[in-house]
Amino acid sequence: MFRWRADVAAGALITALLAAIATGGCKPRPIPSPLTSFSAPFVFGRFQVPADNPLTVEAVELGRRLFYDPRLSANGKVSCSTCHIQRLAFTDGRTTGVGVSGHPLAFNSMSLANLMWGPQRFFWNGRAATLEDQALVPLQHPDEMAQDLKRLVAQLAADPGYRKLFETAYGEISRSAIPRALASFERTLISSNSRYDQFLRGEITLDAQEELGRKLFMAHPDVKVSLRGANCIDCHSQFLTGGSSAGYDGFANNGLDDEAHLQPGLQTVTGKPAHRGLFKVPSLRNIALTAPYMHDGRFNTLEEVLDHYDRGIKISSTLSAVIVEADNQGAAASGRISLHLTAREKGAIIAFLQTLTDRDFVTAERFSDPLARK
Amino acid sequence: MNWMRNARLLAALLLALAAALGVTGWRLYRAAQPVQLTLYFHPFVGQEPLVLNETNYPNPSGEGRFKVRDFLFFLSNIRLVSPTGAYAEADSYHLVRFDGEERTFVIVLHDVPRRNYEQIQFGIGVDAAANRSLASRGDLDPNGRMAWSWEVGYKFVLFEGALLRGNTSEPLVYHVGFEENYRLISTQLQRKPLDGRPARLDFRVDILRLFQGSTNIDMAALPRVKFDRADAALLARNFAGMVRPMWPDAAGQPDGAR
């Protein structure tokens, strides 16, 4: 037994060596360079890049090309950037996205920012476990890009520019290299220079209205100690302003629909009744640019969103307990849910939300269409 | 022949010596190898196993029945104490929770030196230094669900649910934090926990003990605890009873049925 194993091992080694001499030896495979220019604020916390898809300069460059390339769709007219427009923090301004079929999609196009932090499940209902998996869905969905992967590989292989990029980044053009490159580019979409970030770094101070809004955002109300709050932070974390990363903590039922109209949401993924009506808590980075709001784009303005949380909550069995209980007047048990915020407070919260707009992020050349004419 | 008998005797003697050396060597080697110790936390509501969202449990000190939607707490700074030295887990901040696929929460301590430990110690909550820090150590995450805000620190224990009385359902929200409420618990070990195979210690976590103990709390009278420091201290006083060993404890009293 041992001998047999040793023979196989020796054989494999010799084969590998011969293969290396035959391919690498004659024409060395270009080696991708690790991405070194990459940084993120300490307060965002830990993040992970998949071991089988390390961030490299070439993978990110390739991903950026692919992101803006309409060849990724069946009719050659739709690219990722059709629904994820940089100037709108990678959203599209529509209620729900529209792809090759012209039929409105089920969900509002999500902003793409700081994707390595917060819930590591993607789409509003969390149905993709990695960014790589996520990228493949719209690519092949009949209403979105309706592309055939085999056909796409052939099309890209006919382009010498792509051939070279793929070879350096992933060795060759393949079906798996396409989503990996797209995911690499998306991981570099880091928004960390809003006024809020500058405030966190101690570079600026917020004005009185923004500061009031920040305090309300960061507080769960407690009448007993006269603490007023809008309990945004119960779901939208203090620095990332998105859902938490652990387990399904980053998914919540925020009272959009009553019991009879609850959509499946996260239950689609987990099958658990307790997850019915729960959707991904999105990052609020650049929120002033990403209207309309919610998973189905039902609210057009931030004022409508604030009114929803203030007095529009609909009751259902999976509604978040901290939403039911949050009240600035201490009448939570009355059966009527309301935050009881004043108009001045709502204005302050919106002023704070506007400090989350990052002009650098929405204009940075490194995130823009590499082939666009300037 | 005589020399043959002597040779046999010598061979037997050598063999015995080799065996003795081998056994001693193996024992010494094994004693020097660190072990893996696994801590199991079993959730209860009094004598009933905790089931999230489903069962309604009686309010321990008042009217109505309650359900638990979320129950999480920080267990920190795990130490094993022996006369010859202590083992302290690095970055020891665990968010204990029972909403996963497994009903029991498990903490694995790797590379624990073999000693005759007499005590296990840990904290309920987060120590003051870590509570004021923004570093992501262990399960501490300033963007996590247990973070209040950097001005206040972490929630140590989170219990969200509902109290049902007649036809009315009232939300229960217990967010207990503040650094004065960090509690260190020491428990006597009565056997040699590292000799088990696998080495394990079992604890029961009883959510009812938050409301029963040095202070009895009626959920109907106190359905929410958040930023009121006196209310938070009421529950924190009961932290010590919430996590108990499932072996006969320091007082020699086995703590309830499994």
Interface residues (C-beta under 8 A of the other chain):
Chain A: F42 V43 F44 G45 R46 W117 G118 M218 A219 H220 D222 K224 V225 L227 I233 S237 Q238 F239 L240 G242 S244 S245 A246 G247 Y248 D249 A274 A321 V322 V324 E325 A332 A333 G335
Chain B: L52 N53 R69 D70 L95 R97 D99 G100 L134 S136 D139 D141 P142 N143 G144 R145 A147 W148 S149 W150 E151 E160 G161 A162 T168 E170 P171 L172 V173 H175 P223 R224 K226 F227 D228 D231
